[in-house]
Amino acid sequence: EGSRVSAGIREFPHDHPIAATKGSDNIIAFTTKRYSRTPLVVQGPGAGADVTAMGVFSDILKLLNYLPH
């Protein structure tokens, strides 16, 4: 009811939390009725080389548990 969602590429001022993102971090800002003046910002590591390699290695270790010993 009356909800609106948008996604896109925007330019932000240097003092905005999104402008402070470093490297391959992912960041999303929620602007809602509750967070209208200051958006709720969620930030964390993205799929950079190290994070991706660690995820693949973890998956391989999990798969090893399914092999006969």
Secondary structure, DSSP 4 states (H G I P E B T S, - for coil): -------------TTSGGGG--TT-EEEEE--STTSSS-EEEEE--S-HHHHHHHHHHHHHHHHTTS--
